[in-house]
């Protein structure tokens, strides 16, 4: 099929997600003539699904400890477009923020509101938008780039890539842009799924599927403690999930990619400790009527589906009566409740990961502009860069901050040369 050649642009932004939309708005605000290309049939598909459709778009605590990868890069972008700038920007475009425990959401409680507000702002800023346009080729020119898609060919003075990595391919993630960037001379660090669950061994997960309970997860890599988090732990038929698991997933995923042994210790009653759990069990042993099984005697202590698995893992027969538990058996059960250890075999695939860890080699990126050091006029934003955050609005804040910085920088550079 022959390609249609459109007019020249000051800036083309490839990727209509959070960082791409912000970059296009920021550049247009500075006077650049901007074209936004998105491979899907609409903008913001991944953003629409964020926070189970509620869109936790930033967080009151922007300490850099909540970011991984290149924290210097994150800090530079956040200094240019901060939490306060984010709240002000979204309020200005119609999103009234609502805070809950430090997490900011749109007052509507709908991620779709955020997407609509950004789309409206793109129109206000006269950004041209083309959906269903996947970039298939990037050709550097003496003073710009030719960007080819499946149907069209565009020429631009500057190019900004904000297409993301491999996470959530149904919503827009994929490997095609990584290959195009590598052809331009850039390198990527190890890329792994993050903010995801894990396939595990070491327990009857089919029996545990659906169990949710508060607790603490501690990740051990080759026997050494590496990460820890607390909150609602979730079991699935394949292994473990839930926000605490997501928070330690980056560390675990990278270790698995390096071929290391990774285990997770789950503590279901961290507030009691082993001695406190044992004391509770002994109280139940004393108070039981004598005919109750151990499972019945532990009723109300933990979710019913979890109890038989714990009892079995502690080496106690389900038929053993609570009254008949020996001190040794009670001790083993207390330790199992406090240290339920499973082997992490692999991270769930990119299709279920919220983000990726890893990204572009930071040494090849100017941290003050997010411009390529290898290809003048080429800029990056969002997940392509080696920055990711924990759950809680940090990855979207990175999208806003990096998109703003890259968009403003590209707009400033666009005026220095014409195609």
C-alpha positions as CSV (number, residue, x, y, z in Angstrom):
1,X,0.0,0.0,0.0
2,X,1.4,3.4,-0.9
3,X,1.9,5.8,2.0
4,X,0.2,9.2,2.3
5,X,2.6,12.0,2.9
6,X,1.3,14.7,5.3
7,X,2.6,18.2,6.1
8,X,5.7,18.7,8.2
9,X,5.4,19.0,12.0
10,X,7.5,20.7,14.7
11,X,7.0,17.6,16.9
12,X,5.5,14.2,16.6
13,X,4.7,12.4,19.8
14,X,4.4,8.6,19.4
15,X,2.2,7.1,22.1
16,X,-1.2,8.3,23.3
17,X,-0.9,7.2,26.9
18,X,-0.4,9.3,30.0
19,X,3.1,10.5,29.3
20,X,2.4,11.0,25.6
21,X,-0.7,13.1,26.1
22,X,1.1,15.2,28.7
23,X,4.1,15.7,26.4
24,X,1.9,16.8,23.5
25,X,0.0,19.2,25.7
26,X,3.2,20.7,27.2
27,X,4.8,21.1,23.8
28,X,1.8,22.7,22.2
29,X,1.5,25.0,25.2
30,X,4.9,26.3,24.2
31,X,3.8,27.0,20.7
32,X,4.9,23.8,18.9
33,X,2.8,22.4,16.0
34,X,2.2,18.8,17.4
35,X,1.0,15.6,16.0
36,X,0.1,12.8,18.4
37,X,0.1,9.2,17.0
38,X,-1.5,6.3,18.9
39,X,-1.5,2.7,17.7
40,X,-4.8,1.8,19.4
41,X,-8.2,3.0,18.3
42,X,-8.4,5.5,21.1
43,X,-6.2,7.4,23.6
44,X,-5.5,6.5,27.2
45,X,-6.6,2.8,27.1
46,X,-4.2,1.8,29.9
47,X,-4.9,5.0,31.8
48,X,-8.6,4.2,31.7
49,X,-8.0,0.9,33.5
50,X,-5.7,2.4,36.2
51,X,-6.6,1.8,39.8
52,X,-9.4,-0.5,38.8
53,X,-10.9,2.3,36.8
54,X,-10.6,4.9,39.5
55,X,-7.2,6.4,38.6
56,X,-4.9,7.0,41.5
57,X,-3.1,9.7,39.6
58,X,-0.5,10.9,42.1
59,X,0.4,10.7,45.8
60,X,1.0,13.2,48.6
61,X,4.4,11.6,49.5
62,X,6.7,12.1,46.6
63,X,9.9,11.0,48.3
64,X,12.3,9.5,45.7
65,X,12.5,6.3,47.9
66,X,9.2,5.3,46.2
67,X,10.9,5.2,42.8
68,X,13.3,2.6,41.3
69,X,15.8,2.6,38.5
70,X,17.4,5.9,37.8
71,X,16.2,8.0,40.8
72,X,18.3,11.0,39.6
73,X,16.3,11.0,36.4
74,X,13.1,10.8,38.4
75,X,14.2,13.7,40.7
76,X,15.1,16.0,37.8
77,X,11.7,15.5,36.2
78,X,9.8,15.9,39.5
79,X,11.7,19.2,40.1
80,X,10.3,20.5,36.8
81,X,6.8,19.2,37.2
82,X,6.0,18.4,40.9
83,X,3.1,17.0,42.9
84,X,1.8,20.6,43.3
85,X,2.1,21.2,39.5
86,X,0.2,18.0,38.8
87,X,-2.7,18.9,41.1
88,X,-2.9,22.4,39.7
89,X,-2.8,21.2,36.1
90,X,-5.5,18.6,36.6
91,X,-7.7,21.0,38.6
92,X,-7.3,23.5,35.8
93,X,-8.4,21.1,33.1
94,X,-11.5,20.0,35.2
95,X,-10.3,17.2,37.5
96,X,-11.2,18.0,41.1
97,X,-8.7,16.0,43.2
98,X,-9.8,13.8,46.1
99,X,-7.3,12.5,48.6
100,X,-7.6,9.3,50.6
101,X,-4.7,8.2,52.8
102,X,-2.3,10.3,50.7
103,X,-3.6,8.8,47.4
104,X,-5.1,11.3,44.9
105,X,-8.1,10.3,42.8
106,X,-10.4,12.3,40.5
107,X,-13.5,13.3,42.6
108,X,-15.6,11.5,40.1
109,X,-13.9,8.3,41.0
110,X,-13.6,7.5,37.3
111,X,-10.4,7.1,35.3
112,X,-12.4,7.9,32.2
113,X,-12.8,11.5,33.6
114,X,-9.1,12.0,33.5
115,X,-8.8,10.6,29.9
116,X,-11.6,12.9,28.7
117,X,-10.0,15.9,30.4
118,X,-6.7,15.3,28.7
119,X,-8.4,14.8,25.3
120,X,-10.3,18.0,25.8
121,X,-7.0,19.8,26.6
122,X,-5.3,18.3,23.5
123,X,-8.1,19.9,21.4
124,X,-7.8,23.2,23.2
125,X,-4.1,23.2,22.4
126,X,-4.8,22.3,18.7
127,X,-2.8,19.1,18.9
128,X,-3.6,16.9,15.9
129,X,-4.4,13.3,16.9
130,X,-4.3,10.2,14.7
131,X,-5.3,6.9,16.2
132,X,-4.8,3.4,14.7
133,X,-1.3,4.6,13.6
134,X,1.5,2.2,14.8
135,X,5.0,3.5,14.1
136,X,6.8,1.0,11.9
137,X,9.9,2.9,10.9
138,X,11.9,5.9,12.1
139,X,14.4,7.4,9.6
140,X,16.7,10.2,10.8
141,X,16.9,13.1,8.3
142,X,19.6,15.9,8.1
143,X,17.2,18.1,10.1
144,X,14.5,15.9,11.6
145,X,12.9,12.5,11.1
146,X,10.6,10.7,8.7
147,X,8.1,8.6,10.7
148,X,6.4,5.8,8.8
149,X,3.3,4.0,10.0
150,X,1.3,1.2,8.3
151,X,-0.6,3.7,6.1
152,X,1.2,7.1,6.3
153,X,4.5,8.8,6.3
154,X,5.2,12.0,8.4
155,X,8.1,14.4,8.6
156,X,8.9,16.2,11.8
157,X,11.6,18.4,13.2
158,X,11.6,16.6,16.5
159,X,10.4,13.2,17.7
160,X,9.2,12.2,21.2
161,X,8.6,8.5,22.0
162,X,6.2,7.7,24.8
163,X,5.0,4.3,23.8
164,X,5.8,2.4,27.0
165,X,7.3,-1.1,27.2
166,X,5.8,-4.6,27.4
167,X,3.3,-4.3,30.2
168,X,-0.4,-4.7,29.4
169,X,-0.1,-5.4,25.7
170,X,-3.9,-5.5,25.2
171,X,-3.9,-1.9,26.3
172,X,-1.0,-0.7,24.2
173,X,2.2,-2.2,25.4
174,X,4.5,-4.1,23.0
175,X,8.1,-4.8,21.8
176,X,8.0,-3.1,18.4
177,X,9.1,0.3,19.6
178,X,12.0,-1.2,21.6
179,X,13.4,-2.7,18.4
180,X,13.1,0.6,16.5
181,X,14.9,2.4,19.3
182,X,17.7,-0.2,19.3
183,X,18.1,0.3,15.6
184,X,18.8,4.0,16.3
185,X,21.8,2.9,18.5
186,X,20.2,2.9,22.0
187,X,20.5,0.1,24.5
188,X,18.1,-1.2,27.2
189,X,18.8,-2.6,30.6
190,X,17.1,-5.8,31.7
191,X,13.3,-5.5,31.3
192,X,11.1,-7.5,33.6
193,X,7.4,-7.4,34.7
194,X,6.7,-5.3,37.8
195,X,3.7,-4.6,39.9
196,X,2.6,-8.2,39.3
197,X,1.9,-11.5,41.0
198,X,4.0,-14.6,41.0
199,X,3.6,-18.3,40.0
200,X,4.7,-20.2,43.1
201,X,5.4,-23.7,44.4
202,X,5.3,-25.0,47.9
203,X,1.6,-25.0,48.8
204,X,-1.8,-26.2,47.6
205,X,-2.6,-23.0,45.7
206,X,-5.7,-24.5,44.1
207,X,-7.1,-24.9,47.7
208,X,-6.0,-21.3,48.6
209,X,-7.4,-19.5,45.5
210,X,-9.5,-16.5,46.5
211,X,-8.1,-16.2,50.0
212,X,-7.4,-12.6,51.1
213,X,-5.9,-11.7,54.4
214,X,-3.8,-9.0,55.9
215,X,-0.2,-9.9,56.5
216,X,3.5,-9.3,55.7
217,X,5.5,-10.6,52.8
218,X,9.3,-10.8,52.9
219,X,11.3,-11.7,49.8
220,X,14.6,-13.7,50.2
221,X,17.1,-13.9,47.4
222,X,19.6,-16.7,47.7
223,X,18.7,-16.8,51.4
224,X,19.2,-13.1,52.0
225,X,16.3,-10.8,52.9
226,X,15.8,-8.3,50.0
227,X,12.4,-6.7,50.3
228,X,9.3,-6.5,52.6
229,X,5.9,-5.0,52.6
230,X,2.6,-5.4,54.4
231,X,-1.1,-5.2,53.6
232,X,-3.7,-7.5,52.0
233,X,-2.1,-10.7,50.7
234,X,-4.0,-12.5,48.0
235,X,-3.8,-16.1,46.9
236,X,-4.6,-17.3,43.4
237,X,-4.6,-20.8,41.8
238,X,-1.1,-20.0,40.4
239,X,0.5,-18.4,43.5
240,X,0.4,-15.1,45.3
241,X,-0.8,-11.6,44.4
242,X,-2.1,-8.4,46.1
243,X,-0.6,-5.0,46.7
244,X,2.2,-6.1,49.1
245,X,3.3,-8.6,46.5
246,X,3.2,-5.9,43.8
247,X,5.4,-3.7,46.0
248,X,8.2,-6.3,46.2
249,X,7.7,-7.6,42.7
250,X,10.5,-5.5,41.0
251,X,13.1,-7.0,43.3
252,X,11.9,-10.5,42.9
253,X,11.4,-10.3,39.1
254,X,14.9,-9.0,38.5
255,X,16.4,-11.7,40.8
256,X,14.4,-14.4,38.9
257,X,15.7,-13.0,35.6
258,X,19.2,-13.4,36.9
259,X,18.6,-17.1,37.8
260,X,18.7,-16.6,41.5
261,X,16.6,-18.5,44.1
262,X,13.7,-16.4,45.3
263,X,11.4,-17.3,48.2
264,X,8.6,-15.4,49.9
265,X,7.9,-15.7,53.6
266,X,4.3,-14.8,54.4
267,X,3.5,-13.8,58.0
268,X,-0.3,-13.9,58.6
269,X,-0.2,-12.4,62.1
270,X,2.9,-10.1,62.2
271,X,1.4,-8.1,65.0
272,X,1.6,-11.1,67.4
273,X,4.9,-12.7,66.4
274,X,5.6,-16.4,67.0
275,X,5.4,-16.2,70.8
276,X,2.1,-14.3,70.6
277,X,0.6,-16.8,68.1
278,X,1.7,-19.7,70.3
279,X,0.1,-18.1,73.3
280,X,-3.1,-17.7,71.4
281,X,-3.0,-21.4,70.3
282,X,-2.3,-22.5,73.9
283,X,-5.3,-20.5,75.1
284,X,-7.5,-22.2,72.5
285,X,-6.1,-25.6,73.5
286,X,-7.1,-24.9,77.1
287,X,-10.5,-23.6,76.3
288,X,-11.6,-26.2,73.7
289,X,-14.2,-28.8,74.5
290,X,-12.0,-31.7,73.6
291,X,-13.9,-32.9,70.5
292,X,-12.9,-30.0,68.2
293,X,-10.4,-30.6,65.5
294,X,-7.4,-28.3,65.2
295,X,-9.0,-26.6,62.3
296,X,-12.2,-26.0,64.3
297,X,-10.2,-24.8,67.3
298,X,-8.5,-22.2,65.1
299,X,-11.8,-20.9,63.8
300,X,-11.8,-17.1,63.7
301,X,-8.0,-16.8,63.8
302,X,-7.5,-16.7,60.0
303,X,-9.6,-17.3,56.8
304,X,-11.3,-20.7,56.9
305,X,-9.7,-21.8,53.5
306,X,-6.2,-21.0,54.8
307,X,-6.4,-23.0,58.0
308,X,-6.2,-26.5,56.6
309,X,-3.3,-25.6,54.4
310,X,-1.4,-24.2,57.3
311,X,-2.1,-27.2,59.5
312,X,-1.0,-29.6,56.8
313,X,2.2,-27.5,56.1
314,X,3.0,-27.7,59.9
315,X,2.9,-31.5,59.6
316,X,-0.3,-31.9,61.7
317,X,-3.1,-34.3,60.7
318,X,-6.4,-32.5,60.1
319,X,-8.0,-35.1,62.2
320,X,-5.9,-34.2,65.3
321,X,-8.1,-32.8,68.0
322,X,-7.1,-29.3,69.3
323,X,-6.9,-30.7,72.9
324,X,-4.4,-33.4,71.7
325,X,-2.0,-30.9,70.1
326,X,1.5,-31.4,71.7
327,X,3.6,-28.4,72.6
328,X,5.9,-29.3,69.7
329,X,3.0,-29.4,67.2
330,X,1.5,-26.1,68.6
331,X,5.0,-24.5,68.2
332,X,5.3,-25.8,64.6
333,X,1.8,-24.3,63.7
334,X,2.8,-21.0,65.3
335,X,5.9,-20.9,63.2
336,X,4.1,-21.8,60.0
337,X,1.5,-19.0,60.6
338,X,4.4,-16.6,61.1
339,X,6.6,-18.0,58.3
340,X,4.7,-19.6,55.5
341,X,7.4,-20.0,52.9
342,X,6.8,-20.5,49.2
343,X,9.2,-20.6,46.2
344,X,8.7,-17.9,43.5
345,X,9.1,-19.7,40.2
346,X,8.4,-16.9,37.8
347,X,6.7,-13.5,37.6
348,X,3.3,-13.4,35.9
349,X,3.6,-12.4,32.3
350,X,3.5,-8.9,30.9
351,X,-0.2,-9.3,30.1
352,X,-0.9,-9.0,33.9
353,X,1.9,-6.6,34.9
354,X,1.0,-3.0,35.5
355,X,4.5,-1.7,34.6
356,X,7.9,-2.9,33.6
357,X,11.2,-2.5,35.5
358,X,14.2,-1.5,33.4
359,X,14.4,0.6,30.3
360,X,16.7,2.8,28.3
361,X,20.3,3.0,29.3
362,X,20.2,6.3,31.3
363,X,23.8,7.2,30.3
364,X,22.4,7.8,26.7
365,X,19.8,10.3,28.0
366,X,20.2,13.9,28.9
367,X,18.5,14.1,32.4
368,X,17.8,17.8,32.0
369,X,15.8,17.5,28.8
370,X,15.2,13.7,28.3
371,X,16.7,14.1,24.9
372,X,18.9,11.3,23.4
373,X,22.6,11.9,23.6
374,X,23.0,9.7,20.5
375,X,20.3,11.0,18.2
376,X,19.7,14.8,18.4
377,X,16.1,15.8,18.3
378,X,14.9,12.5,19.7
379,X,13.2,12.6,23.1
380,X,11.7,10.0,25.5
381,X,9.0,10.0,28.2
382,X,7.3,7.5,30.5
383,X,8.0,3.8,30.9
384,X,10.6,3.7,28.1
385,X,13.0,5.4,30.5
386,X,14.5,3.4,33.3
387,X,12.2,4.7,36.1
388,X,9.4,2.8,37.8
389,X,7.6,3.3,41.1
390,X,5.7,1.4,43.7
391,X,1.8,1.3,43.8
392,X,0.2,4.5,44.8
393,X,0.2,6.9,41.9
394,X,4.0,7.0,41.5
395,X,4.1,5.6,38.0
396,X,1.5,8.1,36.8
397,X,3.3,10.9,38.5
398,X,6.4,9.8,36.6
399,X,4.4,9.8,33.4
400,X,3.2,13.4,34.0
401,X,6.6,14.7,35.1
402,X,8.6,13.0,32.3
403,X,6.0,13.9,29.7
404,X,6.0,17.5,30.7
405,X,9.8,17.8,30.8
406,X,10.3,16.0,27.5
407,X,7.5,17.9,25.8
408,X,8.7,21.3,26.9
409,X,12.3,20.4,26.0
410,X,11.3,19.2,22.5
411,X,9.2,22.3,21.9
412,X,12.2,24.5,22.8
413,X,14.5,22.5,20.5
414,X,12.0,22.4,17.6
415,X,12.4,26.1,17.0
416,X,16.2,25.7,16.4
417,X,15.8,23.9,13.1
418,X,13.3,23.3,10.4
419,X,12.9,20.3,8.2
